[in-house]
Amino acid sequence: MSGLGLKLALLRIAMMLCVCKATSSLHPLILVPGSGGNQLEARLTTGYKPSGLFCGRFYPIFKDKEGWFRLWFDPSVLLAPFTKCFNQRMMLYYDPDLDDYRNAPGVETRVPEFGSTNSLLYLNPNLKSLTAYMAPLVKFLEEIGYVSGETMFGAPYDFRYGLAAEGHPSHVGSKFLQDLKDLIEKASASNGGKPVILLSHSLGGLYVLQLLNRNPPSWRRRFIKHFIALSAPWGGTVQEMLTFASGSSFGVPLVDPLLVRGEQRSSVSNLWLMPSPKLFGPGKALVITPNKAYSAHDIPEFLNDIGYPEGVIPYISRILPMTEPLAAPNVGLTCIFGTGVKTPETLLYGEAGFDKQPEAVYGDGDGTVNLESLSALESLWAFEKNQSLKVIRMSGISHTSILEISAALDAIVAEISSINSKAQAEVSFE
């Protein structure tokens, strides 16, 4: 065990021994998941028109008495006939008249158990060993005294939707921000008025930053103690360009990425995660084909050339103006992320075009998010006098293993413990 690892382990043990004393001084904690990091349920109405025999309203067989069933994650998505059903039911559609997104016709969706950590533990509670998400993290947090529903809460959301720049509606995403704001205020009120620690993973960090910057400084000072962002893709990822061009199975066996490409392209949050022109300069080719090279500044042209022209207007009008500022929220922020994991940096396509998976040139990052994006705030906020920023790099930790590996979990818990300890010292001093 390294010296750092030993120190983190000893700190964790010390915290466990002091649970009874520490529990009363813990700041409430809210967990905000990443894309695909919580369960999603669906119900089919009479407006639903199945794309094939296997996708009729009888499937799946097991539903609750009101017709709701698990949409994400369900293992049947691994089987080709049902992968098509999944693609159809997860699809979003942009309505240019409303300037907003909606579900596929006849498909209603909901996120179960908002406010609870339950839907963040496993993507499918019937497959715990295969679909664990925040379960290891929650266990570690419970060991230092956090209690779900009392001092620890969850903020799941429909991860297909996103937010939009000012002046553009985003009904689902905006409702989530309001629900999260309400949860923060309730968590604070039920814990003696203590401000809240927000702990996000991946895309959740972008949501939290938007929440903070869309509320006044007085609200932030009253309700936010600290913000910890794990593996946050502040400037998007090159991996997202692969998802749009060719679809991605994300390593799941048996799934043909072309069968889910349509659904992945329709996801607003995926469009939000396109590499930022602010961080990936015009001279850096991210996708190279026999005829063209595309940088982050060429994404509208890229979307058109891959056969997704309907994404161009939403990207230009709704996404770009929202992502370019990355304003500092002036609350304490800790970024924790992995490095030293090979991460797609340039995608090389041959004559077969975008229907075939590309070769990749790899660079540094966490396996999903490029280092330029993970570390973006260090340079962007270097001269922000009122912004406290701490960065913890963890060599060899991937985008998802940050929620699984003990060394990473120890570092996360140590940071939370430190925030609580400092807060208690401030109170004692006063």
Summary of the structure (lengths in Angstrom):
residues: 430
radius of gyration: 21.6
end to end distance: 38.9
largest distance: 69.1
contacts: 1435
relative contact order: 0.14
helix: 42%
strand: 18%
